[in-house]
Amino acid sequence: MSISVLIMTLNEEANLPACLASLSWSDDIVILDSFSTDRTVEIAEAAGARIYRRAYDSEDRQRMYGLTEIAFKYPWVYTPDADEITPPDLRDEMLAIARDPGRPEAFFKARYKNMFMGRWIRHSSLYPTWITRLVRPDRVRFERSVHSRCTGDGPAGELESHFIHYSFNKGLEAWYDKHNRYSSVEADLSSSRRPDRKIDWRGLFSAKSDRRRRGLKALSYRLPFRPTLRFLYMYLLRGGFLDGKPGYFYCRLLSAYEFMIVVKTEEQRQRQRGFAG
């Protein structure tokens, strides 16, 4: 028993060859492409992948379309991004799960090693961050338009092995473009939900990293000087300084992203009160 693969793409010619090379063990690779204008589709076809196309509207809708409207060869589907590499130990762990028909889990989360300036920035990247990567399509649902969240008809599992994330392979300009889009969505969520947002105080001290992150995010919406506090938290409290110069730069980038959210949130609130731009 093997595993099917679903990769969502948009102009990923720089990342896709290495991603596909690390997935050569799967004989059912599906590319859900958002009408790329580079060589993404050509590269995927040369690797033997099946190609589907759909205009991108949001992360959760795109992923749910791929999982519900495409027929896969195997019950388990692995869903890496195009800038991720799948090491052999992660492959072997997932294949062992797929060969066990008695597994009760609906999906599995995995940790990643985030690479920046040639090194793993362990402390600067909120390690460990758990992301859903292995799913039973008939038993899961993804929600939230950015950094989508998975819920399942069954328990969630955690994989021991890591995947490798090269989020800067396309350069800082691409990183800024992506986070410019993300910050607009985050600002929309913040401005529309802020009065109702409750802080999970117990979650701030939870052993589960995803619950801690949700609690910290809810708390952050009530704090002044969020970009500065984000930098100090990441660089000093989380130990970003231990990652050297790449850690400093990365923490500064996260602070800049936080600032984009703050400014866009204020812009939306001004508009809601009827002020012109």
N, C-alpha and C positions, 0 to 999 in steps of 0.2 A: 504494500500500500504506500503510495507516494502522496504528495501534497500539490495542490494547484497554487498558482501565484497570480495576484492581481496588482498591477502597478498603474497608478494614475500619473499621466505625464502632460507636460506643456513645455515644449522647447528644451528638452533634456539631452541633447546630443553630447554635451560635455560629461554627463554623469552616467548615462544609460549603459554604455559598453561595459564598464567595470561592474555595475550592478547586475547585469545579465550574466556576466562571466561567473559571478559568485552563485548564480542560480542555475547553472548548467545541469544540475542533478534533477531538476523538475522537467517533465515532459508535457506540462500543461501551463504555459505562461501566457497570461492575458494582459494586453496593454489597453487601458482606457484613456485615449488621447483627446485632449481638448483643442484639436485642430492646430497642431504645431506647425510652424513655418520653417523649421530647420530640418535636420536629417533624422529626427527622432523616430519617425515611422519606418524609414528605410533601415535604420539600425535594428529596430525591433523585428522587422520582417526577415532580415538576414539571419537573426538568431532563432527563427522558427516560431516566434510568438504570434498569437492570434490578436488581431487589431480590431478595436471598436472605437467609435468616435462619439463624443457628446460635448456640447458646449458647457463650459464650467460655469456654475452659478454659486455653489457653496460647497465646502468640504464634505459636510454630512450628506447632502443630496447626491453629490457625485459618487461618494463611496457606497451609499445605499443603492444607487442605480447599478453600479458594478456588481454588487453582491446579490441583488435580487433579479436583475434583468439578463444576466449572462449565465449560461449553463457551464458549470465546471465539471471536470472529469472526476474529481475526488471530493470527499465530504469536507475536508479541512482546506482552508484557503489562507495562504500567507500573504500579507499586504504591506510590503516594504515601500518606502519612497524611492524615487530614482537615485537619490544621492546617498543611499545606504548600501553597505556591503554586508553580506551574510557569511560569517566565518563557518568553517566545518563543524565546530562543536555545537553551534546553534542549529545548523542543518541536522546533525545527528539526533539532537534532543527532540526536535520537532517531528522527525520521521518516526522516532520511537513512540511518540504520542499517537501519531496517525495509525500506527500498526496495532494499537490497543483499542479494540472496539468498546471496551467497558468504561472508557474515560467519561466522567460525568460533566466535565467542564464545557461551557459554551464558548469560551474564548480564553486566550492566554495573553498576558502582558510580558514585555521584555524591557530590560534596561539597555541603554546605549552608551557608547563612548563617543563623546562629541569632539571632533578634531578641528583645530584652529591653528594656523601658522605652523603646521607640521607636528603638532603634539596633542595628546589627549588632555583637554582642560577639565580635569576631574572636579576640581573644587569650584570653578567659576560657572559650571553648567548645571548646578542644582542636582548633582549626582547623589543618589540614584533617582532618575525620573523614569517612571513606568509608562509604557505606551502599548496599546493593544496592537498586536501584530499577527496573531494566529487565531482564526475564527471559524466557527461553523455558521455559514451564511443563513441557514434556516433557523438559527436560534439567537441572532444578535440584531441589535439596532444601534446605529450611530446618531448622536444628537450634537448640536452646537455647530455653528457655521465655521469657526476656526478652532484649532486644537480640539477636534471632535472627541466626544466622550462615548464610550461603548457601554451598553447595557445588554444583558443576556438572559435567556431562558435557561438558567443553570448557573453554577458557580464559576468564578473567574480563577484561573490559574496563573502562576508566575514562573517564567522560564529562568533557569539558572544562568544560561549563556547570554552574551551580549551581541548586539549588532553594532556596526561601526557607522557613524554618521558624519558625512563630509558636507556640512551645510554651507560651506564657503567655496565650493569648487567652481562656482560660476562668478566669483568675485563679490566684492562688497556692494557694488551697484545693484546686483540681483538681490542681495540680502536686504538692502534698504528698500527696494521695490516691494519685496514680499512683506516686510514688516510695516511698510506704509499702508498696505492693504489690511493687514492684521490689525493695526492700530485703529483704523476706521471702524472695523467691526467691534473691537473692544470698547471704543468710545460710545458706539451706539448702544451696546449692552449696558455700559456703565450709566449713561444718561437716562436710559429708560427704566432701569431696575434699581438704581441706587437707593431710593427711599425704602424699598422693601428688602434690601439685602441684610441678612442677619449674619452675625459673626459666630462661627462654630468655635467657641473658646476651647472646648476639649480637643477639637481637631487640631489646634495649634501644637499640641503636644502628643499627637497620635504617632504610633509606630509606623503607620501607613503614610508613605511620602505623598501620594496623591491627595489624601485627605488634608495633610498639613499644607500643601500648596493651595488648595481651595480655601482653607481657613485664612492663610496669609493674604491671599488675593482679596477676600472679603474685608479683612482688616485694613488693607492698603488703601481702599477707596475712602476711608475715613481719616487718613493721615495727611497732614500738610507736608510739603517738600518731598513728594513721593520719588521723583527722579534721584535726588540726592540720597535719600534713605535707601533706595534700591541699590545704589552703588556701594554705600557703606556696608549694607547687609551682605552683598555678594562678595565684596573685596576683602572686608575685614572679618565679619562674623562667620561667613562660609569658607573663608580661607582662600579666596581668589588670588591673593598675593603669592601663594605657594605655587601657582602656575606660571610665575615669571611674567615677562613682558606680554605674552599672549593673554594671560589671565587679566592683566590690567586693561588691555585694549578691549577684551570681550566684556568685562564689567562695565566699561564706558559705553559700549554699544547697547547693552541692556538698559542702562540709564537713559540713553537717548531715545530708545524705544518707549520707555515709560513716559518720557516727556512728551512724545508725540500723542500718546493716549490722553494725557492730562490736558494738553492744548485742544485737541479735537473734542474732548468731552465738554470743556468749557464753551467751545464754539457752538456745540449742539444745544447746550443749556441756554445760551444767549438767544439762539434762534427760537427755542421753545417759548421764551419770554417775549418774543416778538421784536427783538432788536435786529437791525440790519447788519450785514457783514461789515 
